[in-house]
Amino acid sequence: MVKHIILWQLREDLTAEEKERVKREIKAGLEGLAGRIPGLVSIRVNVDGRLESSNADVMLDSTFTDEAALRAYAVHPEHVAVADTKVRPYTSLRTCLDYMFNDVK
């Protein structure tokens, strides 16, 4: 299994109201990919509960069956459409952590 975690900072020029709208649209757009992309096991976007100690505004936490599925997701037309319309225009910084893990409990 592969974990794909992204942290974004929203653009500073957005108003508080715009940031709230953007966060909801990012969440809806990315979580809407569940069940639509092969190899995507789970996807969750956290936009609530941010503490003042944070330096990111939005977190994507997703899991893929393997690295090939993650690579396919990156270029999948539905993912690219969400990224190009809901994420990239409104973010100023992106941090990514991808890692492999065993799903053995």
C-alpha positions as CSV (number, residue, x, y, z in Angstrom):
1,M,0.0,0.0,0.0
2,V,1.1,3.6,-0.6
3,K,0.1,6.6,1.5
4,H,-0.1,10.0,-0.4
5,I,-0.3,13.0,1.9
6,I,-0.5,16.6,0.7
7,L,-0.5,19.8,2.7
8,W,-1.5,23.0,1.0
9,Q,-1.3,26.7,2.1
10,L,-4.0,28.8,0.5
11,R,-3.0,32.1,-1.2
12,E,-2.7,34.9,1.3
13,D,-4.7,37.3,-0.9
14,L,-7.9,35.3,-0.4
15,T,-10.4,36.7,2.1
16,A,-11.5,34.5,5.0
17,E,-14.8,33.9,3.2
18,E,-13.0,32.9,0.0
19,K,-10.7,30.5,1.9
20,E,-13.7,28.8,3.5
21,R,-15.4,28.4,0.1
22,V,-12.1,27.1,-1.5
23,K,-11.5,24.6,1.3
24,R,-15.0,23.2,0.8
25,E,-14.6,23.0,-2.9
26,I,-11.2,21.2,-2.6
27,K,-12.8,18.7,-0.2
28,A,-15.8,18.0,-2.4
29,G,-13.7,17.8,-5.5
30,L,-11.0,15.4,-4.2
31,E,-13.3,13.3,-2.1
32,G,-15.6,13.0,-5.1
33,L,-12.9,10.9,-6.8
34,A,-13.5,8.0,-4.4
35,G,-14.6,4.9,-6.4
36,R,-13.7,6.6,-9.7
37,I,-10.0,6.0,-10.0
38,P,-8.5,2.5,-10.1
39,G,-6.2,1.7,-7.2
40,L,-7.5,4.6,-5.0
41,V,-8.3,2.8,-1.8
42,S,-9.3,5.8,0.4
43,I,-9.3,9.6,0.2
44,R,-10.0,12.2,2.8
45,V,-9.5,15.9,2.9
46,N,-9.2,17.7,6.2
47,V,-10.3,21.3,6.3
48,D,-11.7,21.7,9.8
49,G,-10.2,21.9,13.3
50,R,-7.0,23.6,12.3
51,L,-5.0,24.8,15.3
52,E,-3.1,28.1,15.4
53,S,0.1,26.2,15.5
54,S,-0.5,24.9,12.0
55,N,1.2,26.3,8.9
56,A,-1.0,24.5,6.4
57,D,-4.7,25.1,5.6
58,V,-5.7,21.8,3.9
59,M,-4.6,18.2,4.2
60,L,-5.2,15.4,1.7
61,D,-4.8,11.9,3.2
62,S,-5.1,9.2,0.5
63,T,-4.2,5.5,0.2
64,F,-3.4,3.6,-3.0
65,T,-2.9,-0.1,-3.7
66,D,0.7,0.5,-5.0
67,E,3.0,3.0,-6.5
68,A,1.8,2.4,-10.0
69,A,-1.8,3.3,-8.9
70,L,-0.4,6.6,-7.4
71,R,1.3,7.4,-10.6
72,A,-1.8,6.7,-12.6
73,Y,-3.9,8.9,-10.2
74,A,-1.5,11.8,-10.8
75,V,-2.4,11.9,-14.5
76,H,-6.0,10.6,-14.4
77,P,-8.2,13.1,-16.2
78,E,-10.7,13.4,-13.3
79,H,-7.9,14.1,-10.8
80,V,-6.2,16.6,-13.1
81,A,-9.5,18.4,-13.6
82,V,-10.0,18.8,-9.9
83,A,-6.4,19.9,-9.3
84,D,-6.5,22.4,-12.2
85,T,-9.8,24.0,-11.2
86,K,-10.2,23.6,-7.4
87,V,-6.7,23.4,-6.0
88,R,-3.8,24.9,-8.0
89,P,-5.5,28.3,-8.7
90,Y,-6.0,28.9,-4.9
91,T,-2.8,27.5,-3.3
92,S,0.6,29.0,-2.8
93,L,2.5,26.1,-1.3
94,R,2.2,22.3,-1.7
95,T,4.1,19.8,0.5
96,C,3.9,16.1,-0.4
97,L,4.8,12.9,1.5
98,D,4.4,9.5,-0.3
99,Y,5.5,6.3,1.5
100,M,4.9,2.6,1.3
101,F,3.5,0.6,4.2
102,N,2.1,-2.8,5.0
103,D,-1.6,-2.9,5.8
104,V,-1.1,-5.6,8.4
105,K,-2.8,-5.1,11.7
